Amino acid sequence: MKLLVIGGSNSVMAPGYVGQACTWIKAKTRAAPKLTNLSVGANNCLIGLENLKELDGFEAVDKVVVEFAINDFSLATPDGFETWQCAYEGLLRHILLSCPRAQVFHLVLGRRAERKREQTARIRDGIRDIVDYYKRCRDVRLLDFDNNLRSRLDNDQARIEAHHSDDAHYNFENGIPLLSRYLAHHLMKEPLPVSAPWPASRHADAFDRARLRRLSDMPAGLDLRTFANARFSRKASVLKPGERLVVDLPGPMICLSFQSTADSRPLLVEEDGEAPVLLFTANAELKQTPDKFRIKNFTFEWKKWAGMARKGARSVALTAIEREDVPRFERFLVNRYNMVPGWGEGQGPYVSNLMYLPPEEADVVAAGERVAVA
């Protein structure tokens, strides 16, 4: 079994449900799955799509576990729900187009807090809608562990909380053992025969068409920095105050990925036809571990894709902002993800990729696109 897992921090934990599920499968079948785990904590499903677009040998996967229900809470808000639909369907379509024989399991985990059940229900309904649409033509399944656990525990909130270590993670004593057995049971099921033709996307602008612009590959004269740990290696372009990286795109920007450090500077993003956005790129939790970094993804989820008046070419300018200059741009600040202006002297920000939606008829990146440092 060649198993790919892509999700959030619950899928990264060690010894977490992923490793324990593999142990269960080995005990039952005498063969451990060959595992590839692309999960990244504290990111939505668009970082999953980005990671898959950069993965070699993807077409050889037998089974895929997608675990973004908890992480997508911040994306699947009433204002951002259309962007989430395009993102999640795009992720699934990319998987199925790359490896059409793979079984794809959509794992729904839940938050501990009772007040979060409305968001979980919104995510669950959205995933179910997409899964139901595609299960007619591919082996796509919804694994609702949150509802399974609640049913097992008679919806007793106190007992449910005893299976969590905090609001967003299951604990090693109760939650993870149940989750790992639940997942292993489903992963060992035989594929279902499907014969229906491949459908058009349910949402017209599903992001399987999205393209990556690798900023570290651009001949823009910027310094580069490689960030590496035991799981990932990422190149990033280093922006300096006074430099303005201008990128011409064939279509509207969806999201921006960057490497967060303890001291990375704020970033101003200016896209033609859109209001400027100021975002912090330092993470509050990294103050205690300044030698570490985190992969982060900023999504422009408020865009209305179906009703977007102009989906053609535009320029995007990225500018590093000194912390003392933040008050000048504070009206553009979109503050989220526990991000802060940073500590220390300040470096970066460190930008990796832009993801954008090309015109529907475009199969290749248009010639003559400009990237410049002003």
PANU-254659 format. One record per residue (C-alpha): residue number from 1; x, y, z; residue in three letters. Coordinates in steps of 0.05 Angstrom, whole numbers. Example, Ala and Ser with C-alpha at 12.3 -4.5 7.8 and 13.67 -1.06 7.14 Angstrom:
BEGIN
mikol n:1, X:246, Y:-90, Z:156, res:ALA
mikol n:2, X:273, Y:-21, Z:143, res:SER
This chain:
BEGIN
mikol n:1, X:0, Y:0, Z:0, res:MET
mikol n:2, X:28, Y:68, Z:-20, res:LYS
mikol n:3, X:-5, Y:118, Z:27, res:LEU
mikol n:4, X:-4, Y:194, Z:22, res:LEU
mikol n:5, X:-28, Y:236, Z:81, res:VAL
mikol n:6, X:-39, Y:310, Z:73, res:ILE
mikol n:7, X:-69, Y:352, Z:128, res:GLY
mikol n:8, X:-55, Y:393, Z:190, res:GLY
mikol n:9, X:-21, Y:386, Z:257, res:SER
mikol n:10, X:-61, Y:325, Z:279, res:ASN
mikol n:11, X:-29, Y:289, Z:220, res:SER
mikol n:12, X:41, Y:311, Z:240, res:VAL
mikol n:13, X:40, Y:290, Z:313, res:MET
mikol n:14, X:87, Y:234, Z:334, res:ALA
mikol n:15, X:70, Y:183, Z:356, res:PRO
mikol n:16, X:4, Y:205, Z:326, res:GLY
mikol n:17, X:-54, Y:173, Z:291, res:TYR
mikol n:18, X:-17, Y:166, Z:224, res:VAL
mikol n:19, X:39, Y:124, Z:253, res:GLY
mikol n:20, X:-8, Y:84, Z:296, res:GLN
mikol n:21, X:-55, Y:70, Z:238, res:ALA
mikol n:22, X:5, Y:44, Z:197, res:CYS
mikol n:23, X:23, Y:-1, Z:256, res:THR
mikol n:24, X:-48, Y:-29, Z:258, res:TRP
mikol n:25, X:-47, Y:-42, Z:183, res:ILE
mikol n:26, X:20, Y:-78, Z:188, res:LYS
mikol n:27, X:-7, Y:-122, Z:245, res:ALA
mikol n:28, X:-67, Y:-142, Z:203, res:LYS
mikol n:29, X:-35, Y:-149, Z:134, res:THR
mikol n:30, X:38, Y:-163, Z:153, res:ARG
mikol n:31, X:60, Y:-106, Z:108, res:ALA
mikol n:32, X:69, Y:-34, Z:131, res:ALA
mikol n:33, X:44, Y:20, Z:84, res:PRO
mikol n:34, X:96, Y:59, Z:45, res:LYS
mikol n:35, X:80, Y:128, Z:75, res:LEU
mikol n:36, X:89, Y:198, Z:47, res:THR
mikol n:37, X:65, Y:251, Z:96, res:ASN
mikol n:38, X:60, Y:322, Z:68, res:LEU
mikol n:39, X:21, Y:350, Z:127, res:SER
mikol n:40, X:37, Y:420, Z:153, res:VAL
mikol n:41, X:8, Y:447, Z:218, res:GLY
mikol n:42, X:-33, Y:510, Z:223, res:ALA
mikol n:43, X:-48, Y:516, Z:148, res:ASN
mikol n:44, X:-110, Y:507, Z:105, res:ASN
mikol n:45, X:-120, Y:460, Z:46, res:CYS
mikol n:46, X:-86, Y:508, Z:-3, res:LEU
mikol n:47, X:-18, Y:492, Z:27, res:ILE
mikol n:48, X:-36, Y:420, Z:13, res:GLY
mikol n:49, X:-51, Y:436, Z:-59, res:LEU
mikol n:50, X:15, Y:473, Z:-64, res:GLU
mikol n:51, X:54, Y:415, Z:-35, res:ASN
mikol n:52, X:21, Y:366, Z:-82, res:LEU
mikol n:53, X:38, Y:408, Z:-142, res:LYS
mikol n:54, X:111, Y:403, Z:-122, res:GLU
mikol n:55, X:111, Y:328, Z:-107, res:LEU
mikol n:56, X:146, Y:280, Z:-154, res:ASP
mikol n:57, X:119, Y:210, Z:-165, res:GLY
mikol n:58, X:49, Y:229, Z:-143, res:PHE
mikol n:59, X:15, Y:185, Z:-194, res:GLU
mikol n:60, X:38, Y:121, Z:-159, res:ALA
mikol n:61, X:-3, Y:132, Z:-96, res:VAL
mikol n:62, X:-56, Y:79, Z:-77, res:ASP
mikol n:63, X:-92, Y:114, Z:-20, res:LYS
mikol n:64, X:-96, Y:187, Z:1, res:VAL
mikol n:65, X:-119, Y:215, Z:68, res:VAL
mikol n:66, X:-141, Y:288, Z:67, res:VAL
mikol n:67, X:-147, Y:319, Z:136, res:GLU
mikol n:68, X:-163, Y:393, Z:134, res:PHE
mikol n:69, X:-230, Y:400, Z:168, res:ALA
mikol n:70, X:-202, Y:433, Z:231, res:ILE
mikol n:71, X:-151, Y:476, Z:194, res:ASN
mikol n:72, X:-202, Y:501, Z:144, res:ASP
mikol n:73, X:-245, Y:534, Z:198, res:PHE
mikol n:74, X:-210, Y:601, Z:185, res:SER
mikol n:75, X:-221, Y:594, Z:110, res:LEU
mikol n:76, X:-293, Y:567, Z:106, res:ALA
mikol n:77, X:-325, Y:628, Z:139, res:THR
mikol n:78, X:-389, Y:656, Z:111, res:PRO
mikol n:79, X:-348, Y:709, Z:73, res:ASP
mikol n:80, X:-295, Y:660, Z:50, res:GLY
mikol n:81, X:-337, Y:598, Z:36, res:PHE
mikol n:82, X:-335, Y:605, Z:-39, res:GLU
mikol n:83, X:-259, Y:607, Z:-38, res:THR
mikol n:84, X:-258, Y:546, Z:8, res:TRP
mikol n:85, X:-304, Y:508, Z:-41, res:GLN
mikol n:86, X:-258, Y:525, Z:-99, res:CYS
mikol n:87, X:-197, Y:506, Z:-58, res:ALA
mikol n:88, X:-222, Y:440, Z:-29, res:TYR
mikol n:89, X:-253, Y:416, Z:-94, res:GLU
mikol n:90, X:-189, Y:437, Z:-131, res:GLY
mikol n:91, X:-147, Y:396, Z:-83, res:LEU
mikol n:92, X:-191, Y:335, Z:-94, res:LEU
mikol n:93, X:-192, Y:344, Z:-170, res:ARG
mikol n:94, X:-116, Y:351, Z:-171, res:HIS
mikol n:95, X:-109, Y:286, Z:-133, res:ILE
mikol n:96, X:-158, Y:248, Z:-177, res:LEU
mikol n:97, X:-129, Y:275, Z:-242, res:LEU
mikol n:98, X:-59, Y:257, Z:-220, res:SER
mikol n:99, X:-75, Y:187, Z:-195, res:CYS
mikol n:100, X:-146, Y:168, Z:-218, res:PRO
mikol n:101, X:-143, Y:98, Z:-187, res:ARG
mikol n:102, X:-127, Y:122, Z:-117, res:ALA
mikol n:103, X:-177, Y:117, Z:-61, res:GLN
mikol n:104, X:-186, Y:185, Z:-28, res:VAL
mikol n:105, X:-209, Y:188, Z:45, res:PHE
mikol n:106, X:-234, Y:255, Z:72, res:HIS
mikol n:107, X:-223, Y:253, Z:147, res:LEU
mikol n:108, X:-267, Y:299, Z:188, res:VAL
mikol n:109, X:-239, Y:315, Z:257, res:LEU
mikol n:110, X:-272, Y:361, Z:307, res:GLY
mikol n:111, X:-254, Y:415, Z:356, res:ARG
mikol n:112, X:-260, Y:403, Z:430, res:ARG
mikol n:113, X:-301, Y:465, Z:446, res:ALA
mikol n:114, X:-376, Y:457, Z:443, res:GLU
mikol n:115, X:-382, Y:527, Z:412, res:ARG
mikol n:116, X:-343, Y:503, Z:350, res:LYS
mikol n:117, X:-395, Y:452, Z:329, res:ARG
mikol n:118, X:-428, Y:501, Z:281, res:GLU
mikol n:119, X:-362, Y:510, Z:243, res:GLN
mikol n:120, X:-351, Y:435, Z:242, res:THR
mikol n:121, X:-421, Y:425, Z:214, res:ALA
mikol n:122, X:-407, Y:476, Z:159, res:ARG
mikol n:123, X:-343, Y:442, Z:140, res:ILE
mikol n:124, X:-374, Y:373, Z:143, res:ARG
mikol n:125, X:-432, Y:393, Z:98, res:ASP
mikol n:126, X:-385, Y:425, Z:49, res:GLY
mikol n:127, X:-339, Y:365, Z:45, res:ILE
mikol n:128, X:-399, Y:317, Z:40, res:ARG
mikol n:129, X:-427, Y:357, Z:-18, res:ASP
mikol n:130, X:-361, Y:352, Z:-56, res:ILE
mikol n:131, X:-350, Y:279, Z:-39, res:VAL
mikol n:132, X:-421, Y:260, Z:-60, res:ASP
mikol n:133, X:-410, Y:294, Z:-127, res:TYR
mikol n:134, X:-345, Y:256, Z:-142, res:TYR
mikol n:135, X:-360, Y:187, Z:-112, res:LYS
mikol n:136, X:-402, Y:171, Z:-173, res:ARG
mikol n:137, X:-339, Y:169, Z:-215, res:CYS
mikol n:138, X:-281, Y:155, Z:-167, res:ARG
mikol n:139, X:-271, Y:118, Z:-101, res:ASP
mikol n:140, X:-279, Y:179, Z:-55, res:VAL
mikol n:141, X:-302, Y:170, Z:17, res:ARG
mikol n:142, X:-321, Y:213, Z:76, res:LEU
mikol n:143, X:-293, Y:188, Z:143, res:LEU
mikol n:144, X:-329, Y:228, Z:197, res:ASP
mikol n:145, X:-290, Y:211, Z:259, res:PHE
mikol n:146, X:-320, Y:271, Z:297, res:ASP
mikol n:147, X:-391, Y:243, Z:289, res:ASN
mikol n:148, X:-366, Y:172, Z:302, res:ASN
mikol n:149, X:-334, Y:193, Z:368, res:LEU
mikol n:150, X:-395, Y:233, Z:389, res:ARG
mikol n:151, X:-441, Y:175, Z:374, res:SER
mikol n:152, X:-395, Y:126, Z:411, res:ARG
mikol n:153, X:-396, Y:171, Z:472, res:LEU
mikol n:154, X:-471, Y:187, Z:470, res:ASP
mikol n:155, X:-454, Y:259, Z:453, res:ASN
mikol n:156, X:-431, Y:269, Z:525, res:ASP
mikol n:157, X:-389, Y:333, Z:521, res:GLN
mikol n:158, X:-347, Y:317, Z:582, res:ALA
mikol n:159, X:-328, Y:248, Z:555, res:ARG
mikol n:160, X:-313, Y:278, Z:487, res:ILE
mikol n:161, X:-267, Y:330, Z:518, res:GLU
mikol n:162, X:-229, Y:273, Z:553, res:ALA
mikol n:163, X:-206, Y:251, Z:483, res:HIS
mikol n:164, X:-173, Y:319, Z:468, res:HIS
mikol n:165, X:-108, Y:349, Z:492, res:SER
mikol n:166, X:-130, Y:419, Z:473, res:ASP
mikol n:167, X:-182, Y:452, Z:429, res:ASP
mikol n:168, X:-151, Y:429, Z:363, res:ALA
mikol n:169, X:-116, Y:363, Z:379, res:HIS
mikol n:170, X:-135, Y:293, Z:402, res:TYR
mikol n:171, X:-95, Y:265, Z:461, res:ASN
mikol n:172, X:-49, Y:205, Z:463, res:PHE
mikol n:173, X:-87, Y:170, Z:518, res:GLU
mikol n:174, X:-157, Y:165, Z:488, res:ASN
mikol n:175, X:-168, Y:203, Z:423, res:GLY
mikol n:176, X:-109, Y:181, Z:380, res:ILE
mikol n:177, X:-116, Y:106, Z:394, res:PRO
mikol n:178, X:-189, Y:108, Z:373, res:LEU
mikol n:179, X:-175, Y:151, Z:312, res:LEU
mikol n:180, X:-118, Y:107, Z:289, res:SER
mikol n:181, X:-159, Y:43, Z:293, res:ARG
mikol n:182, X:-218, Y:78, Z:259, res:TYR
mikol n:183, X:-174, Y:101, Z:201, res:LEU
mikol n:184, X:-137, Y:35, Z:194, res:ALA
mikol n:185, X:-203, Y:-2, Z:189, res:HIS
mikol n:186, X:-224, Y:41, Z:130, res:HIS
mikol n:187, X:-157, Y:41, Z:95, res:LEU
mikol n:188, X:-157, Y:-35, Z:92, res:MET
mikol n:189, X:-222, Y:-36, Z:54, res:LYS
mikol n:190, X:-219, Y:-58, Z:-19, res:GLU
mikol n:191, X:-228, Y:-5, Z:-74, res:PRO
mikol n:192, X:-298, Y:3, Z:-103, res:LEU
mikol n:193, X:-310, Y:-5, Z:-177, res:PRO
mikol n:194, X:-329, Y:61, Z:-211, res:VAL
mikol n:195, X:-346, Y:72, Z:-284, res:SER
mikol n:196, X:-379, Y:140, Z:-291, res:ALA
mikol n:197, X:-344, Y:191, Z:-335, res:PRO
mikol n:198, X:-301, Y:246, Z:-305, res:TRP
mikol n:199, X:-346, Y:305, Z:-289, res:PRO
mikol n:200, X:-338, Y:380, Z:-299, res:ALA
mikol n:201, X:-321, Y:416, Z:-234, res:SER
mikol n:202, X:-379, Y:429, Z:-188, res:ARG
mikol n:203, X:-354, Y:500, Z:-176, res:HIS
mikol n:204, X:-334, Y:535, Z:-240, res:ALA
mikol n:205, X:-269, Y:563, Z:-213, res:ASP
mikol n:206, X:-243, Y:501, Z:-176, res:ALA
mikol n:207, X:-169, Y:512, Z:-162, res:PHE
mikol n:208, X:-142, Y:449, Z:-194, res:ASP
mikol n:209, X:-127, Y:498, Z:-251, res:ARG
mikol n:210, X:-87, Y:541, Z:-204, res:ALA
mikol n:211, X:-14, Y:553, Z:-222, res:ARG
mikol n:212, X:46, Y:566, Z:-177, res:LEU
mikol n:213, X:94, Y:623, Z:-189, res:ARG
mikol n:214, X:158, Y:603, Z:-154, res:ARG
mikol n:215, X:188, Y:669, Z:-131, res:LEU
mikol n:216, X:254, Y:636, Z:-114, res:SER
mikol n:217, X:263, Y:616, Z:-187, res:ASP
mikol n:218, X:253, Y:686, Z:-214, res:MET
mikol n:219, X:313, Y:725, Z:-242, res:PRO
mikol n:220, X:296, Y:784, Z:-199, res:ALA
mikol n:221, X:363, Y:797, Z:-166, res:GLY
mikol n:222, X:339, Y:780, Z:-96, res:LEU
mikol n:223, X:378, Y:742, Z:-43, res:ASP
mikol n:224, X:354, Y:670, Z:-32, res:LEU
mikol n:225, X:350, Y:631, Z:32, res:ARG
mikol n:226, X:338, Y:556, Z:40, res:THR
mikol n:227, X:297, Y:534, Z:100, res:PHE
mikol n:228, X:303, Y:460, Z:118, res:ALA
mikol n:229, X:282, Y:413, Z:173, res:ASN
mikol n:230, X:272, Y:338, Z:179, res:ALA
mikol n:231, X:209, Y:340, Z:135, res:ARG
mikol n:232, X:215, Y:398, Z:86, res:PHE
mikol n:233, X:264, Y:440, Z:47, res:SER
mikol n:234, X:238, Y:507, Z:20, res:ARG
mikol n:235, X:272, Y:562, Z:-19, res:LYS
mikol n:236, X:250, Y:634, Z:-8, res:ALA
mikol n:237, X:266, Y:701, Z:-37, res:SER
mikol n:238, X:289, Y:751, Z:16, res:VAL
mikol n:239, X:254, Y:819, Z:11, res:LEU
mikol n:240, X:289, Y:880, Z:39, res:LYS
mikol n:241, X:259, Y:947, Z:58, res:PRO
mikol n:242, X:262, Y:994, Z:-1, res:GLY
mikol n:243, X:258, Y:937, Z:-52, res:GLU
mikol n:244, X:192, Y:924, Z:-87, res:ARG
mikol n:245, X:184, Y:857, Z:-121, res:LEU
mikol n:246, X:135, Y:864, Z:-179, res:VAL
mikol n:247, X:105, Y:801, Z:-210, res:VAL
mikol n:248, X:60, Y:800, Z:-270, res:ASP
mikol n:249, X:8, Y:745, Z:-267, res:LEU
mikol n:250, X:-40, Y:720, Z:-321, res:PRO
mikol n:251, X:-98, Y:719, Z:-271, res:GLY
mikol n:252, X:-120, Y:736, Z:-200, res:PRO
mikol n:253, X:-78, Y:716, Z:-140, res:MET
mikol n:254, X:-107, Y:662, Z:-94, res:ILE
mikol n:255, X:-54, Y:657, Z:-39, res:CYS
mikol n:256, X:17, Y:670, Z:-20, res:LEU
mikol n:257, X:64, Y:623, Z:17, res:SER
mikol n:258, X:123, Y:646, Z:59, res:PHE
mikol n:259, X:169, Y:622, Z:113, res:GLN
mikol n:260, X:154, Y:650, Z:182, res:SER
mikol n:261, X:211, Y:664, Z:231, res:THR
mikol n:262, X:214, Y:699, Z:299, res:ALA
mikol n:263, X:239, Y:764, Z:269, res:ASP
mikol n:264, X:212, Y:766, Z:197, res:SER
mikol n:265, X:185, Y:835, Z:177, res:ARG
mikol n:266, X:114, Y:853, Z:157, res:PRO
mikol n:267, X:95, Y:848, Z:83, res:LEU
mikol n:268, X:53, Y:894, Z:41, res:LEU
mikol n:269, X:17, Y:862, Z:-18, res:VAL
mikol n:270, X:-11, Y:906, Z:-73, res:GLU
mikol n:271, X:-50, Y:872, Z:-128, res:GLU
mikol n:272, X:-80, Y:911, Z:-186, res:ASP
mikol n:273, X:-154, Y:921, Z:-176, res:GLY
mikol n:274, X:-152, Y:900, Z:-103, res:GLU
mikol n:275, X:-144, Y:938, Z:-37, res:ALA
mikol n:276, X:-73, Y:932, Z:-9, res:PRO
mikol n:277, X:-62, Y:881, Z:46, res:VAL
mikol n:278, X:-11, Y:885, Z:102, res:LEU
mikol n:279, X:5, Y:819, Z:136, res:LEU
mikol n:280, X:52, Y:800, Z:192, res:PHE
mikol n:281, X:101, Y:744, Z:175, res:THR
mikol n:282, X:131, Y:729, Z:244, res:ALA
mikol n:283, X:97, Y:676, Z:288, res:ASN
mikol n:284, X:84, Y:691, Z:361, res:ALA
mikol n:285, X:104, Y:621, Z:383, res:GLU
mikol n:286, X:172, Y:625, Z:351, res:LEU
mikol n:287, X:198, Y:676, Z:401, res:LYS
mikol n:288, X:218, Y:617, Z:446, res:GLN
mikol n:289, X:252, Y:580, Z:388, res:THR
mikol n:290, X:282, Y:634, Z:343, res:PRO
mikol n:291, X:324, Y:582, Z:305, res:ASP
mikol n:292, X:261, Y:549, Z:276, res:LYS
mikol n:293, X:214, Y:568, Z:219, res:PHE
mikol n:294, X:143, Y:552, Z:198, res:ARG
mikol n:295, X:113, Y:544, Z:129, res:ILE
mikol n:296, X:54, Y:592, Z:124, res:LYS
mikol n:297, X:1, Y:607, Z:73, res:ASN
mikol n:298, X:-39, Y:671, Z:68, res:PHE
mikol n:299, X:-105, Y:664, Z:29, res:THR
mikol n:300, X:-144, Y:722, Z:-1, res:PHE
mikol n:301, X:-208, Y:687, Z:15, res:GLU
mikol n:302, X:-255, Y:746, Z:10, res:TRP
mikol n:303, X:-252, Y:745, Z:-66, res:LYS
mikol n:304, X:-317, Y:726, Z:-101, res:LYS
mikol n:305, X:-293, Y:681, Z:-157, res:TRP
mikol n:306, X:-359, Y:667, Z:-192, res:ALA
mikol n:307, X:-376, Y:740, Z:-195, res:GLY
mikol n:308, X:-307, Y:768, Z:-207, res:MET
mikol n:309, X:-311, Y:821, Z:-260, res:ALA
mikol n:310, X:-240, Y:816, Z:-285, res:ARG
mikol n:311, X:-201, Y:751, Z:-284, res:LYS
mikol n:312, X:-146, Y:772, Z:-332, res:GLY
mikol n:313, X:-74, Y:794, Z:-324, res:ALA
mikol n:314, X:-50, Y:839, Z:-268, res:ARG
mikol n:315, X:12, Y:859, Z:-229, res:SER
mikol n:316, X:26, Y:843, Z:-157, res:VAL
mikol n:317, X:77, Y:883, Z:-116, res:ALA
mikol n:318, X:108, Y:854, Z:-53, res:LEU
mikol n:319, X:144, Y:903, Z:-6, res:THR
mikol n:320, X:180, Y:891, Z:61, res:ALA
mikol n:321, X:157, Y:940, Z:115, res:ILE
mikol n:322, X:198, Y:961, Z:175, res:GLU
mikol n:323, X:161, Y:953, Z:240, res:ARG
mikol n:324, X:164, Y:1026, Z:257, res:GLU
mikol n:325, X:127, Y:1040, Z:191, res:ASP
mikol n:326, X:69, Y:994, Z:206, res:VAL
mikol n:327, X:24, Y:1051, Z:232, res:PRO
mikol n:328, X:27, Y:1083, Z:163, res:ARG
mikol n:329, X:-5, Y:1021, Z:132, res:PHE
mikol n:330, X:-46, Y:996, Z:191, res:GLU
mikol n:331, X:-112, Y:1009, Z:155, res:ARG
mikol n:332, X:-92, Y:952, Z:107, res:PHE
mikol n:333, X:-74, Y:902, Z:162, res:LEU
mikol n:334, X:-106, Y:833, Z:160, res:VAL
mikol n:335, X:-83, Y:802, Z:225, res:ASN
mikol n:336, X:-91, Y:727, Z:233, res:ARG
mikol n:337, X:-58, Y:660, Z:248, res:TYR
mikol n:338, X:-24, Y:683, Z:313, res:ASN
mikol n:339, X:23, Y:726, Z:271, res:MET
mikol n:340, X:59, Y:786, Z:300, res:VAL
mikol n:341, X:106, Y:843, Z:276, res:PRO
mikol n:342, X:165, Y:803, Z:302, res:GLY
mikol n:343, X:224, Y:812, Z:348, res:TRP
mikol n:344, X:297, Y:830, Z:341, res:GLY
mikol n:345, X:328, Y:870, Z:285, res:GLU
mikol n:346, X:283, Y:841, Z:232, res:GLY
mikol n:347, X:298, Y:802, Z:169, res:GLN
mikol n:348, X:259, Y:782, Z:107, res:GLY
mikol n:349, X:202, Y:772, Z:96, res:PRO
mikol n:350, X:216, Y:706, Z:61, res:TYR
mikol n:351, X:167, Y:693, Z:3, res:VAL
mikol n:352, X:164, Y:627, Z:-34, res:SER
mikol n:353, X:104, Y:620, Z:-80, res:ASN
mikol n:354, X:45, Y:657, Z:-108, res:LEU
mikol n:355, X:-15, Y:615, Z:-129, res:MET
mikol n:356, X:-60, Y:646, Z:-181, res:TYR
mikol n:357, X:-119, Y:626, Z:-226, res:LEU
mikol n:358, X:-102, Y:631, Z:-300, res:PRO
mikol n:359, X:-153, Y:646, Z:-354, res:PRO
mikol n:360, X:-194, Y:584, Z:-366, res:GLU
mikol n:361, X:-168, Y:574, Z:-436, res:GLU
mikol n:362, X:-94, Y:580, Z:-416, res:ALA
mikol n:363, X:-54, Y:516, Z:-417, res:ASP
mikol n:364, X:14, Y:547, Z:-410, res:VAL
mikol n:365, X:41, Y:609, Z:-376, res:VAL
mikol n:366, X:38, Y:667, Z:-424, res:ALA
mikol n:367, X:104, Y:689, Z:-454, res:ALA
mikol n:368, X:136, Y:754, Z:-434, res:GLY
mikol n:369, X:111, Y:757, Z:-362, res:GLU
mikol n:370, X:152, Y:808, Z:-324, res:ARG
mikol n:371, X:185, Y:800, Z:-256, res:VAL
mikol n:372, X:225, Y:859, Z:-231, res:ALA
mikol n:373, X:255, Y:889, Z:-169, res:VAL
mikol n:374, X:240, Y:964, Z:-165, res:ALA
